[in-house]
């Protein structure tokens, strides 16, 4: 994928895992404003234009857990999440497709 295929600014929002739409090869994320069906909990992440990151997970009591970090887009289609600058990425996702309403990453 080249940068021509998507608008990097589309990444700048909160993305929530839409596990109902996952396939064998891809995970689907939707904007937080999407009308999701009921679920016990959903993971999410917010990619801010300044490179900061907020990850939202599900804690042992089903409460949301938030952590801060940094994100980068590398090789035009690799999303990298870091705990802090100068460390190795703690998570990497390959973008398959992206628009303002749907982000699909390789499983």
C-alpha positions in Angstrom: 0.0 0.0 0.0 1.3 3.4 -0.8 0.4 6.7 0.9 -1.6 7.5 -2.2 -4.2 4.8 -1.3 -5.3 6.5 2.0 -5.4 9.8 3.8 -3.1 9.7 6.8 -5.4 12.2 8.5 -8.1 9.5 8.5 -6.0 7.7 11.2 -6.4 10.7 13.6 -9.4 9.5 15.7 -10.4 6.8 18.2 -10.7 3.4 16.6 -12.8 0.7 18.3 -12.4 -3.0 17.6 -15.5 -4.2 15.7 -14.9 -7.9 16.3 -18.2 -8.9 14.7 -16.7 -7.8 11.3 -13.3 -9.6 11.7 -12.3 -12.1 9.0 -9.7 -14.9 9.0 -7.2 -12.5 7.6 -8.2 -9.1 9.0 -9.3 -7.2 12.2 -11.8 -4.4 11.7 -11.9 -1.1 13.7 -14.5 1.5 13.5 -14.7 5.1 14.8 -16.0 5.5 18.3 -19.1 7.2 16.9 -20.1 3.9 15.1 -23.4 2.3 16.2 -21.9 -0.9 17.7 -24.1 -3.8 18.8 -24.0 -4.6 22.6 -20.8 -6.2 23.7 -19.1 -7.0 27.1 -16.2 -4.8 26.2 -14.2 -3.6 23.3 -10.6 -2.6 22.9 -9.8 0.7 21.3 -7.0 3.1 20.5 -6.8 6.8 19.8 -4.2 8.1 17.3 -3.6 11.8 17.8 -2.1 14.1 15.1 0.8 14.9 17.4 1.9 11.3 17.5 0.5 10.5 21.0 -1.5 7.4 21.6 -4.1 6.3 24.1 -4.8 2.5 24.2 -8.0 1.3 25.9 -8.2 -2.3 27.0 -10.5 -4.4 29.2 -9.4 -5.0 32.8 -10.1 -8.1 34.9 -13.3 -6.5 36.3 -14.5 -5.5 32.8 -13.5 -1.9 33.5 -11.6 0.1 30.9 -7.9 0.3 31.3 -6.1 3.2 29.6 -2.4 3.5 28.8 -0.5 6.3 27.0 2.1 5.9 24.3 3.4 7.1 20.9 2.4 5.9 17.5 4.1 6.1 14.1 3.2 5.1 10.5 6.2 3.4 8.9 6.6 2.0 5.4 3.3 3.6 4.4 1.2 0.8 6.0 2.7 -0.2 9.3 1.2 1.2 12.5 3.7 1.0 15.3 2.7 1.6 19.0 5.4 2.5 21.5 5.3 2.9 25.3 7.8 5.8 25.0 10.2 7.3 22.5 13.4 5.3 22.0 12.0 1.9 22.8 11.1 -1.0 20.6 7.5 -1.1 19.4 5.1 -3.0 21.7 2.6 -3.5 18.9 2.7 -3.5 15.1 -0.3 -3.6 12.7 -0.2 -3.8 8.9 -2.9 -1.6 7.4 -4.9 -3.5 4.7 -7.4 -0.7 4.0 -8.4 2.6 5.6 -11.0 5.3 5.2 -12.7 7.6 7.8 -15.3 4.9 8.7 -13.3 1.7 8.7 -9.7 0.5 9.4 -8.7 -3.1 8.5 -5.4 -4.5 9.7 -3.8 -7.8 8.9 -4.4 -10.5 11.6 
